[in-house]
Amino acid sequence: MTEAEGWYIDPFGRHELRWFSDGRPTALVRDGQTDGHDQPPAQTWDGPVQEPAEAPVMNEALRADAEPEQPTDGVGHYG
């Protein structure tokens, strides 16, 4: 049996999604396009985990290989 890894519907009902790692709920949560941290009320979850209807897209700012956009006019404005 594979342990849950990734975004799942928050089984505690506090947020839309909660990240599970090695079958355990973590503090990483998501509501809409907003990521945040909220310690789970329990470190383990014995019930089934539900995958979201659509796979969430990783926030570009969180990607390790993402580089911040640079202004194109050299003055801080995007051109």
Secondary structure as UniProt FT lines:
FT   STRAND          6..9
FT   TURN            11..12
FT   STRAND          17..21
FT   TURN            22..23
FT   STRAND          24..31
FT   TURN            32..33
FT   STRAND          34..37
FT   HELIX           60..62
FT   TURN            64..65
//
